[in-house]
Amino acid sequence: MDLRKELYNYRENKRKMSDLEEKIIYLRAKAEKITPTFSDDGPTGSIGSDSKIERNMIKIIEIESELTAIREKILYVDGYLKTIKPYQRYIVTMCIINHIPYSILAKREKTTVKNITKIVDNALKTKGPRN
């Protein structure tokens, strides 16, 4: 995995994870509400509730697969962040994860852009969980 890319996408992945979890809850609730429809001849067949339940379950399985991939990325970044020094973690979080420009953070921290760049570069050189 490209560490910088995963850090940059971390917040978006967290949002996606939350959205996918909500979608799974919705689809499960929808599947539980479906009941067989009977006519005088019996169950309705291929357009009946069984196919709707099946379609919902397929969607759930696809979403769970996507959710697993996103969780892996989030765990990768979380593991990496635990391996670096607290101040490096703060700088990396602010610059890369929160997308705050180096120049703004440098002013906030009363330092230079060059120093912020150096801190980020050194942090990214740190061996992460699967780096």
Number of C-alpha atoms within 10 A of each C-alpha: 9 7 17 15 11 18 25 18 19 23 15 14 19 15 12 16 21 12 13 18 15 12 16 20 13 14 17 16 12 13 18 11 11 13 12 14 13 12 8 6 6 9 14 14 12 9 10 15 19 18 12 16 20 12 14 20 16 12 16 20 13 12 17 17 12 14 20 12 13 19 16 11 20 20 13 20 20 15 14 21 22 12 15 19 11 11 11 19 18 14 22 26 18 15 21 19 19 15 14 14 12 20 16 13 17 17 11 10 12 9 12 16 17 12 12 20 17 12 17 21 13 12 21 18 12 14 11 18 14 9 12
